[in-house]
Amino acid sequence: MGLLSWIIIGLLTGFLTRRFFPGRPGGLIPTLILATTGALIGGYVSVFFNYGTLAHLEPRAMLIALAGALMMVLLVKKLRI
């Protein structure tokens, strides 16, 4: 359940990023993949520090996954990749 929630958070973050900041080159699919990757990295970091698990829905892990997705999108935007 935790892994699925991280993927959903990444997809929602990517969709909202594309919706509110349409000037970024690339397209919807690369933005969704980028945000989902960031959410998965954030989720696995939360598992590493025992803030959540892959099997359970933990609010702290979801927040860290959201932060990972946002940081990944902002990093790529700043680097203009």
Phi, psi and omega per residue, in radians:
M1 nan -0.646 3.142
G2 -1.138 -0.756 -3.138
L3 -1.102 -0.737 3.118
L4 -1.125 -0.679 3.123
S5 -1.168 -0.612 3.098
W6 -1.145 -0.714 3.125
I7 -1.129 -0.740 3.127
I8 -1.127 -0.725 3.094
I9 -1.068 -0.747 3.114
G10 -1.101 -0.760 3.130
L11 -1.142 -0.745 3.113
L12 -1.137 -0.709 3.109
T13 -1.113 -0.761 3.106
G14 -1.106 -0.727 3.122
F15 -1.137 -0.782 -3.141
L16 -1.187 -0.617 3.073
T17 -1.085 -0.790 -3.136
R18 -1.178 -0.574 -3.122
R19 -1.248 -0.741 -3.060
F20 -1.611 -0.355 3.111
F21 -2.208 1.279 -3.030
P22 -1.315 -0.141 -3.051
G23 -1.351 -0.170 -3.105
R24 -1.247 2.233 3.119
P25 -1.215 2.761 3.108
G26 2.232 -1.443 -3.138
G27 2.497 -3.101 -3.092
L28 -1.253 -0.794 -3.067
I29 -1.094 -0.843 3.096
P30 -1.075 -0.611 3.110
T31 -1.171 -0.717 3.098
L32 -1.107 -0.744 3.129
I33 -1.141 -0.720 3.139
L34 -1.103 -0.829 -3.127
A35 -1.188 -0.657 3.103
T36 -1.155 -0.690 3.073
T37 -1.073 -0.759 3.105
G38 -1.103 -0.688 3.114
A39 -1.161 -0.684 3.103
L40 -1.164 -0.704 3.084
I41 -1.101 -0.791 3.099
G42 -1.074 -0.700 3.107
G43 -1.123 -0.739 3.118
Y44 -1.211 -0.543 3.029
V45 -1.122 -0.697 3.113
S46 -1.146 -0.615 3.070
V47 -1.177 -0.682 -3.140
F48 -1.066 -0.680 -3.134
F49 -1.645 0.274 3.090
N50 1.037 0.655 3.045
Y51 -1.663 -0.121 -3.139
G52 -3.036 3.103 3.097
T53 -2.308 2.984 3.088
L54 -1.293 -0.429 -3.021
A55 -1.623 -0.398 -3.040
H56 -2.022 2.655 3.126
L57 -1.545 1.855 -3.118
E58 -1.966 2.260 -3.125
P59 -1.089 -0.668 3.134
R60 -1.141 -0.688 3.124
A61 -1.156 -0.639 3.108
M62 -1.176 -0.665 3.092
L63 -1.162 -0.678 3.105
I64 -1.191 -0.641 3.071
A65 -1.128 -0.703 3.079
L66 -1.111 -0.753 3.103
A67 -1.095 -0.691 3.107
G68 -1.115 -0.714 3.120
A69 -1.144 -0.775 3.132
L70 -1.145 -0.714 3.136
M71 -1.139 -0.673 3.133
M72 -1.139 -0.779 -3.139
V73 -1.153 -0.765 3.139
L74 -1.162 -0.631 3.123
L75 -1.123 -0.781 3.131
V76 -1.182 -0.630 3.103
K77 -1.133 -0.742 3.134
K78 -1.186 -0.654 3.133
L79 -1.402 -0.212 -3.134
R80 0.979 0.839 3.130
I81 -1.465 nan nan
